[in-house]
Amino acid sequence: MPFVAATVEIPEGIRHILLKYAKSRRLPARQVQRAKIILLAADGLNNMQISSQVNLGQGSVSKWRTRFLKELPKLQEILEKDSSHLEDAISSFLDDKPRPGQPRHYNDEQVMKIQEIACRTPQEFGYEASHWSLNMLKAVAIKEGIVSTVSAKSVSRFLK
């Protein structure tokens, strides 16, 4: 017997927000696409039909259908108790989940300070050169206490 995807029934308040997301031209494309997946599933389409309409693999369509069904009780609770937070909850649900990986070594403030140094002249920091080198910028960033260590390659990335 073939696998049949679970049916999706969306309360009107949630459907209204998902329709708004699906028609949006300002939201990230992934959120628009995910809202469309859920709405098409609620309209009774199977994963293969949805997949061809949103140009996404069946596995991804299945994943978002399943995620929505798991999240639906929480969204319904928010809808019943305090619907003013419903749009934020739906937006958060449609966003990507944090992925594993190495945390950032340098925060935005450190990067900005290194960029600010690069906008000034090397003479202001005691160098006789007329233009910055990556190694000079690296040395000044460490000397100024912005970072404890940094590579010239990282400084190069910050300036791009």
Helices and strands as residue ranges (DSSP letters): H 12-23, H 29-42, H 47-54, H 58-81, G 83-85, H 86-94, H 108-119, G 122-125, H 134-143, H 152-159
